[in-house]
Amino acid sequence: MVLDTTLSQRDRLLFVLLFLLEVSIVAILKILHMKGEMAIGIFALSIPGFVFLAASLVVLVTGAVLIHLYRAHRRSPSRYFRLIVAMNLITVFLMMVAGEILVRAASRPYLNGEAIGTVLLKPKNWDMTREHYRELIGKASGDLSYLVYDDQVGWSVGSNRRSANGLYRSSPKGVRGPHEGVVFPVNEGRSTVVLIGDSYTFGEEVTYEESWGYQLSRLLSEEAQVVNLGVPGYGVDQAYLRYKKDAGRWKPKVTIFGLFAHDLSRTLTVYTFLAHPHWGLPFSKPRFILSNGRLQRLNEPTLRPEAIFSHPSISELQFLELDRGYEESTWQQSFYHASYLFRLFVSWYPSWSASIPAFLDEELVSINSSILKAFVRDTEREGTIPVVVFFPGRGELEKMSSNAEMVLYDAGIEYVDTTPCLQEVDPDDRFMPGGHYSPAGNAAVAKCLLPVVQEKLRKATVS
């Protein structure tokens, strides 16, 4: 007697529908997670919204057909119905076990926790973060080979330093220069132009001779010396405090404040490694708030890196509630985080958060605007002419608008926009791989600023 193992059409349909139902349910759960705080109206018109609708229809249709098949089985039992359902559940279970094993095997320590490929797994892990940065502090490599802790501004360019990649060197006063130990004289008979700002001002990714600060100095020739006090990673607040702390010793005739759009959001952070873990900077920074319309600085002095990572819990750090880079939910551990597969599920395409557009972000605009107005007021009182310069990134060059322009408009400050000058550079030769200006981009900036600085220097001489 030969056993008939041929599946009926109904049984084959059951097999397909079960897997289709399970895939659709997983898709719905993932899309609901991705939706996050997105408004229903916006979500409904988005691609995930359409996928959610399609998956929901599949669930309804397959569910209805499965119910019909179950009832048919009750009326006319199939020898394979229960076997197919059992095999489906066993297969799904084995797939989940295999997935869990593969994800665990592929995970690796990365930045503030663990990662699978380029996906940083939630939740972040404070113990791993502490270990990572303690090791980084001990090695003092990368950026830490020329950046040092500063109790006033968070971090600064170190004295007589040379970076690990050999591109950056500094003077005894922490000024970028052609070699270690270079001296920028005070009151040698020439006027001085001081530069403050972030990595665009510092001239990251290029040599000193290729930076716009040096090229401006070369174009000015004997008219003035240029002292570059730019520091990578600075927010608007730190650039202002760097001016207050260090610029005065050179009694500058002109002070150039370089502004990049991303500097605005940095002003609203406290711990750099939270908002920008890929920078590898273990520092905290100052944080300004507005109290009765007046700027008030918190966390003075800033915490030393060793003190930051001595805390057994991230929740013990001060001013976390004022750090835009901190999301409590991304650090909270729960029992279900024992599954790496689940962690990958919630981390791959994270949930949408209702971020505030810059034109509605009152704090971002008001604090940065107040700092820039304080800079202009202080420079004029101290006898130096302020020049605020806007540096566009790739995004600003493409869309022709910037949040920085909005802040400058709110502050009522005149500024130099280097966008037209950079647009004259070949698009393929404007930026370095890391996003900073190329030698050609730096040269365009220097050429753009030359007439502005010359005019300000003449004005300073006359007055």
Number of C-alpha atoms within 10 A of each C-alpha: 3 4 5 6 8 9 14 13 9 14 21 14 14 21 16 12 19 18 16 16 20 15 14 21 17 13 18 21 14 19 20 16 17 20 20 14 13 15 10 11 9 10 19 15 10 13 10 18 19 13 16 22 14 15 21 17 13 18 20 13 14 21 16 12 15 17 12 12 17 17 12 13 17 10 9 9 12 16 13 17 19 14 12 17 15 12 12 18 14 12 13 14 12 12 12 14 13 13 14 17 14 13 19 15 11 11 17 15 15 21 23 25 20 20 22 19 11 8 15 21 29 25 20 21 21 19 15 16 22 23 13 19 22 18 11 16 16 9 11 15 15 15 17 21 18 21 22 19 21 18 17 18 24 26 25 23 29 23 19 19 24 20 17 15 11 10 15 25 25 25 21 16 16 25 27 30 23 16 17 18 17 17 13 19 13 14 12 10 9 13 21 25 26 26 24 29 30 25 19 27 27 26 28 23 22 18 16 21 14 19 26 29 30 24 22 24 19 16 13 17 11 10 17 22 23 23 23 26 26 29 26 19 21 29 27 28 26 27 28 21 18 22 22 13 12 15 19 13 10 17 17 26 24 25 26 22 27 24 28 25 20 18 21 23 18 25 25 24 26 28 30 23 21 22 17 15 16 12 15 18 24 25 24 25 29 24 25 21 19 13 9 7 10 12 14 12 13 14 16 13 14 22 22 17 17 14 10 21 22 12 14 12 12 18 13 10 16 14 14 18 14 15 19 16 20 18 13 13 10 13 17 13 13 8 6 9 15 10 14 21 20 16 18 21 17 17 20 16 13 18 17 13 11 10 9 10 10 17 11 9 11 11 13 20 22 16 25 26 23 20 22 22 16 15 22 20 12 17 20 13 10 13 14 22 21 22 22 21 20 20 21 24 20 14 11 16 16 10 8 10 12 18 19 23 17 15 23 20 14 15 18 12 15 12 17 14 18 18 18 13 16 25 14 11 16 11 12 8 13 21 21 16 8 9 13 20 31 24 22 19 25 26 21 24 25 24 17 20 20 15 12 12 22 15 11 18 21 12 12 15 10 7 7
